[in-house]
Amino acid sequence: MMPSHAIAGEETGGDPEHLTRAARHQAQVDPLAALRAPGDPPWDVYLTGTVFLDIVFTGLDTAPVRGTESWARGMGSSPGGVANMAAALARLGLRTSLAAAFGDDHYGEYCWDALARGEGIDLTPSRTVPGWHSPVTVSMAYEGERTMISHGHEPPPEEPAPDCPPPARAAVASLMPGRRAPWIAQAARKGTRIFADVGWDDTGAWDLAGLADLEHCEAFLPNAEEAMRYTGSTCPKAAAHALTEHVPVAVVTLGAEGAYAVDRRTGETAEVPAIAVEALDPTGAGDVFVAGFVTGTLAGWPLADRLALAGLTAALSVQEFGGSLSAPGWSEIGAWWRRVQSLDTQNPAALRRYAFLDPLIPTHLDRPWPLRRAVPTIGFGRNT
C-alpha cells in the first residue's frame, strides 16, 4: 500500500469554446486522444441533477457543541451536488455536459461561472430559473468526517433532464428506487453508455427490481453495504458477482479496503487496495471515484487499471477540503506519481500497479511539491 500526500492544482480562468482554455490548461491530458475521430459525439459525458452552493468550514477542532460558538480556521465555497461529479470528470480531461437548474441569485451566478468558465463544462442544457434561490449546503469538516446542513426549495417542474439528452459517449446517473428517469433510456438507445450509482434506500425495501433503469446501464457502482443489501449477500465480493446478473459491470467500493469489480462480458475480476492517506474531508470522494472509473472505461483500459485510477483519484480528493474543490486533475496525479517513485521505501510490486500512468503524464507537468489548490470564495469578484 502506497502512502500519499496532500496534492493540489491551480485555479484558472478562460474563454468559452468547445472546451475552454481554462479546462484544457487544467486537465493537461486528454485520455481519449487516441480514440477521437470525426463524427464522434461532441461530449464524452452527460449528467443531470441539482447544483448546490457548498460552503465548507475547515479547521474545526471538534464537532460543534450546542449552545456554544465554534470558530473555523478556514472557509471555502464551491459548486456542489451534481457539480462535484461534473468537475471531477472535467479535470480528468473528459468533455462534460451538465443539465441543471440554477437560481438567478448571486449564488447561482457564482456556480454557473465557476463551472462554465472555471472548469470548461458545457451548460447548454442548463437553465436559470427566475425567482428561485440556489440550494445551499454548509459543511463542517473535522476529524476526517463532516457534518452538513442543507436548505433549498424544489425547482419548477421542468427539471433540466431534456427529452433529448445531447449525444455523448457516456452518462452518469443516480438511480432512485421505484422511479424511472426517462432520459436514461433515451440516452441508452442512442448508444450512450450509462454508469450508475445509488443512494441509501430509505424505504428499507432494497429491491433490485425497483431500480428499473439498471437494465440500461453499462456499470453499477454501489458501496459494499448497498451491494450486500440489494443482493442479500453477506460478502461484498459475492454481491458484486450477483449484481452482474443485472448489469454487465459491477464495482463495489470497500471503504478502507479499496474496491472490487467484475466484468461479466470479459470474465475479468479486479481488486485494488485503498491508498493510505490522511483524510481531511470525504465530501465528493464517491463522485471522484466514479469519474476515474468512467475515464478509464472510455479510454479502453483493463478493469484493474480503471479501478486503480478510480481509487487513486478518490484518495487524492479526501486530502483536500470541499467537493468540487478537491477533485484532482492530471497535475495532482502526476505530482503524486513522481513523488511515490522517488521514495526508497516503496514496494516495487505496488509501483507496478500504477505503471499505466507513465505514458499519460507528459514531462511538462513537472510542478513544485507539494502543490496547493487555491480555495475560491464568493466573497471576492473575479478581478479582486
C-alpha positions in Angstrom: 0.0 0.0 0.0 1.5 3.3 -1.0 1.5 6.4 1.1 0.0 9.5 -0.5 0.3 13.2 0.1 -1.9 16.3 0.0 -1.7 17.4 -3.6 -3.5 20.2 -5.3 -3.7 22.1 -8.5 -4.1 25.7 -9.6 -7.2 27.8 -10.3 -7.5 29.2 -13.8 -9.9 31.2 -15.9 -10.6 31.3 -19.7 -13.0 31.9 -22.6 -15.8 29.6 -23.7 -15.3 27.3 -26.7 -15.9 23.6 -27.3 -13.7 23.3 -24.2 -12.5 26.5 -22.6 -8.8 27.2 -22.4 -9.1 27.0 -18.7 -10.3 23.4 -18.9 -7.6 22.5 -21.4 -4.9 24.0 -19.1 -6.3 22.4 -16.0 -6.8 18.9 -17.5 -3.5 18.9 -19.3 -4.1 15.4 -20.6 -6.8 14.1 -23.0 -7.1 10.4 -22.0 -9.2 9.8 -25.1 -6.9 11.5 -27.6 -6.0 8.2 -29.4 -9.7 7.3 -29.8 -11.1 10.6 -31.1 -12.4 10.6 -34.7 -14.6 12.7 -37.0 -18.2 12.1 -36.3 -17.7 11.3 -32.6 -20.3 12.6 -30.1 -19.4 16.2 -29.1 -19.4 15.2 -25.4 -17.7 12.5 -23.5 -20.0 12.5 -20.6 -23.5 13.9 -19.9 -25.1 14.3 -16.5 -28.0 16.0 -14.8 -29.0 16.8 -11.3 -29.1 19.5 -8.7 -26.3 22.0 -8.2 -25.8 23.3 -4.6 -23.7 26.1 -3.3 -21.3 24.4 -0.9 -19.9 26.5 1.9 -17.2 24.5 3.8 -15.8 25.4 7.2 -12.5 23.8 7.9 -10.0 23.7 10.8 -12.6 22.8 13.5 -11.0 21.1 16.5 -14.2 19.3 17.4 -17.8 18.9 16.4 -20.0 22.0 17.1 -21.4 21.9 20.6 -25.0 23.0 21.3 -25.2 26.4 23.0 -21.6 27.4 22.0 -19.9 29.3 19.2 -17.3 27.5 17.2 -14.6 29.3 15.1 -13.3 27.7 12.0 -9.7 28.5 10.9 -10.7 28.3 7.2 -13.6 28.6 4.8 -14.2 27.9 1.1 -17.1 27.8 -1.2 -17.7 26.0 -4.5 -20.5 24.4 -6.6 -21.6 21.2 -5.0 -24.2 18.4 -5.6 -24.0 17.1 -9.1 -21.3 19.7 -9.7 -18.9 17.5 -7.7 -19.1 14.8 -10.4 -19.1 17.3 -13.3 -15.9 18.9 -12.0 -14.2 15.6 -11.4 -14.9 14.4 -14.9 -13.7 17.7 -16.5 -10.5 17.8 -14.5 -9.6 14.3 -15.9 -9.9 15.7 -19.4 -13.4 14.5 -20.4 -15.7 16.8 -22.3 -18.5 17.2 -19.9 -22.1 18.5 -20.4 -24.4 19.2 -17.5 -28.1 19.9 -17.3 -29.1 21.6 -14.1 -31.3 24.4 -12.7 -29.5 27.5 -11.4 -31.1 30.2 -9.3 -31.0 33.8 -10.5 -29.4 34.9 -7.3 -25.7 35.6 -6.7 -25.1 32.0 -5.6 -26.4 30.7 -8.9 -24.4 33.2 -10.9 -21.2 32.2 -9.0 -21.9 28.4 -9.5 -22.6 28.9 -13.2 -19.4 30.9 -13.7 -17.3 28.5 -11.8 -18.5 25.5 -13.8 -18.7 27.1 -17.3 -15.6 29.3 -17.2 -13.5 27.8 -14.5 -14.0 24.1 -15.4 -15.0 24.3 -19.1 -18.2 22.4 -18.5 -20.9 22.8 -21.2 -24.1 24.2 -19.6 -26.1 24.5 -22.8 -28.7 22.0 -21.4 -28.9 24.0 -18.2 -31.2 26.9 -17.3 -31.5 29.8 -14.9 -34.8 29.8 -13.0 -36.2 33.3 -12.3 -37.2 33.9 -8.7 -35.7 30.6 -7.5 -32.9 30.7 -5.0 -30.0 28.3 -5.1 -29.9 25.3 -2.8 -27.2 25.7 -0.2 -25.2 23.2 1.9 -23.0 24.2 4.8 -20.4 21.6 5.6 -18.3 21.4 8.7 -15.2 19.2 8.4 -13.4 17.8 11.5 -11.6 14.6 12.5 -11.8 13.3 8.9 -15.6 13.4 8.9 -18.2 16.0 8.1 -21.5 17.4 9.3 -23.8 19.0 6.7 -26.8 21.3 6.9 -28.7 21.9 3.6 -31.5 24.2 2.6 -33.4 24.6 -0.6 -36.7 24.5 -2.4 -37.9 22.3 -5.2 -37.2 23.9 -8.6 -40.1 24.4 -11.0 -41.4 21.1 -12.6 -39.3 21.4 -15.7 -36.2 20.0 -14.0 -33.5 20.0 -16.7 -33.3 16.5 -18.0 -34.0 17.1 -21.6 -36.3 14.8 -23.5 -33.4 14.5 -26.0 -30.2 14.5 -24.0 -27.2 15.5 -26.1 -25.1 12.8 -27.8 -22.4 11.6 -25.5 -20.1 8.6 -25.1 -21.3 8.1 -21.6 -23.7 9.4 -18.9 -23.6 9.2 -15.1 -26.9 8.6 -13.4 -28.0 8.3 -9.8 -30.7 5.6 -9.6 -33.8 6.2 -7.5 -35.7 3.2 -6.0 -39.1 2.9 -7.6 -38.6 5.7 -10.1 -37.5 5.8 -13.7 -35.7 8.7 -15.3 -36.9 8.8 -18.9 -33.7 10.4 -20.1 -31.6 7.3 -19.2 -33.5 5.0 -21.6 -33.4 7.8 -24.3 -29.6 8.2 -23.9 -29.0 4.4 -23.9 -31.0 4.0 -27.1 -28.6 6.5 -28.8 -25.6 4.4 -27.7 -24.6 6.3 -24.6 -23.0 4.1 -22.0 -24.7 4.6 -18.6 -22.8 4.4 -15.4 -24.9 4.5 -12.3 -24.6 4.8 -8.5 -27.4 4.7 -5.9 -28.2 6.3 -2.6 -29.4 4.8 0.6 -32.9 3.2 0.3 -34.9 4.9 2.9 -37.8 2.6 2.3 -35.8 -0.4 3.5 -37.0 -2.5 0.6 -33.7 -2.9 -1.1 -35.4 -4.4 -4.1 -33.2 -4.6 -7.3 -36.4 -4.7 -9.3 -37.2 -1.2 -8.0 -34.0 0.1 -9.8 -35.8 -0.2 -13.1 -33.2 1.8 -15.0 -30.5 -0.6 -14.1 -31.4 -2.5 -17.3 -30.0 0.4 -19.4 -26.7 0.6 -17.5 -23.2 -0.4 -18.5 -21.9 -0.3 -14.9 -23.3 -0.1 -11.4 -21.1 1.3 -8.6 -22.6 0.9 -5.1 -20.8 0.7 -1.9 -20.4 -2.6 0.0 -23.4 -2.1 2.3 -25.7 -1.2 -0.6 -24.5 -4.1 -2.7 -25.0 -6.6 0.0 -28.4 -5.3 0.9 -29.6 -5.3 -2.7 -28.4 -8.8 -3.4 -28.9 -10.4 0.1 -25.2 -11.4 0.1 -23.1 -11.5 3.2 -19.8 -10.8 1.3 -19.2 -7.7 -0.9 -17.4 -9.8 -3.5 -20.2 -12.2 -3.7 -22.6 -9.2 -4.0 -20.5 -7.9 -7.0 -20.8 -11.2 -8.8 -24.6 -11.4 -8.1 -25.0 -7.9 -9.5 -23.6 -8.9 -12.8 -26.8 -10.9 -13.4 -28.4 -7.5 -13.8 -25.7 -5.2 -15.2 -22.5 -6.1 -17.3 -20.0 -4.4 -14.9 -20.4 -4.3 -11.1 -18.0 -2.2 -9.0 -18.3 -2.4 -5.2 -16.3 0.1 -3.1 -15.0 -1.3 0.1 -14.0 1.8 2.0 -10.6 1.5 3.6 -10.1 -1.9 1.9 -10.3 -0.5 -1.6 -12.7 -1.8 -4.3 -13.6 -4.9 -6.2 -15.0 -5.2 -9.7 -16.4 -7.8 -12.0 -17.0 -7.6 -15.8 -19.5 -10.3 -16.9 -18.7 -9.9 -20.6 -14.9 -10.4 -20.4 -14.8 -12.5 -17.3 -12.3 -10.1 -15.7 -12.3 -9.5 -11.9 -10.1 -6.9 -10.2 -9.4 -5.9 -6.7 -7.3 -2.8 -5.8 -6.4 -1.9 -2.2 -7.0 1.6 -0.9 -4.2 4.0 -0.8 -3.3 5.1 2.7 -4.0 8.8 3.2 -4.7 11.3 5.9 -8.3 12.1 5.2 -9.4 15.7 5.8 -12.8 15.7 4.2 -14.6 12.8 2.4 -17.1 15.2 0.6 -17.3 14.2 -3.1 -14.9 11.2 -2.9 -17.5 8.8 -4.2 -18.1 11.1 -7.2 -14.4 11.3 -7.9 -14.2 7.5 -7.8 -16.9 7.2 -10.4 -15.3 9.8 -12.6 -12.0 8.0 -12.5 -13.7 4.7 -13.4 -15.6 6.3 -16.3 -12.4 7.9 -17.6 -10.6 4.6 -17.7 -13.5 2.7 -19.2 -13.9 5.2 -22.0 -10.2 5.0 -22.7 -10.5 1.2 -23.1 -8.2 0.3 -20.2 -8.2 -3.1 -18.4 -10.5 -3.4 -15.5 -7.7 -3.3 -12.9 -6.3 -0.1 -14.3 -9.8 1.5 -14.3 -10.2 0.5 -10.7 -6.7 1.8 -9.7 -7.3 5.2 -11.3 -10.7 5.5 -9.5 -9.2 4.6 -6.2 -6.2 6.9 -6.6 -8.3 10.0 -7.6 -10.7 9.4 -4.7 -7.7 9.1 -2.3 -6.2 12.4 -3.6 -9.6 14.1 -3.2 -10.1 13.4 0.5 -6.8 15.2 1.4 -8.4 18.5 0.4 -11.5 20.2 1.7 -14.7 20.5 -0.3 -16.4 18.5 -3.0 -15.7 20.0 -6.4 -12.7 22.0 -4.9 -10.9 18.7 -4.1 -11.3 16.8 -7.3 -7.8 16.1 -8.6 -6.6 16.8 -12.2 -3.6 15.4 -14.0 -1.2 17.8 -12.3 -2.1 16.3 -9.0 -1.9 12.7 -10.3 1.4 13.4 -12.0 2.9 15.0 -8.8 1.8 12.0 -6.7 3.2 9.5 -9.2 6.6 11.2 -9.4 6.7 11.6 -5.6 5.9 7.9 -4.8 8.5 6.7 -7.3 11.2 8.8 -5.6 10.7 7.1 -2.2 13.1 4.3 -1.4 10.6 2.5 0.8 8.1 1.8 -2.0 7.1 -1.8 -2.7 8.1 -2.4 -6.4 5.0 -4.6 -6.9 2.8 -1.7 -5.7 4.6 0.7 -8.1 4.0 -1.6 -11.0 0.2 -1.5 -10.2 0.3 2.2 -11.2 2.8 2.0 -14.1 0.0 2.6 -16.6 0.2 6.3 -15.6 3.6 6.7 -17.2 2.5 7.3 -20.8 -0.3 9.6 -19.7 1.7 12.2 -17.8 3.8 14.5 -20.1 7.1 15.7 -18.8 5.9 19.3 -18.9 3.6 18.6 -16.0 6.6 19.0 -13.6 5.3 21.1 -10.7 6.7 22.2 -7.3 6.0 19.8 -4.4 3.7 19.9 -2.6 1.0 21.7 -4.6 -1.8 23.7 -3.0 -5.2 24.4 -4.6 -6.5 27.9 -4.4 -9.8 27.9 -2.4 -12.2 30.4 -4.1 -14.9 32.2 -2.2 -18.0 34.1 -3.4 -16.9 37.0 -1.3 -14.5 38.2 -3.9 -15.1 39.1 -7.5 -13.1 37.8 -10.4 -10.9 40.9 -10.6 -10.2 41.2 -6.9 
